[in-house]
Amino acid sequence: MSLLASLIKQYARDEKGAALVEYAVIFAVLIAGTVTAVSAIGPELTTIFDAVATSVGVLATGAAP
């Protein structure tokens, strides 16, 4: 039997690789959910941060709002 065939059979019986794939899929799903959530609330966050930046700028200059 060739070395390649024996390595393939060894990896087919090994379950560590399957667990790694499962963790990779879970990680990919979490990343996709995070990207979706951030892109959905992105415009609202931009508005909030712009308002805070404006308020801080007004307070730093001492001008009345």
Buried (B, 14 or more C-beta within 10 A) or exposed (E): EEEEEEEEEEEEEEEEEEEEEEEEEEEEEEEEEEEEEEEEEEEEEEEEEEEEEEEEEEEEEEEEE
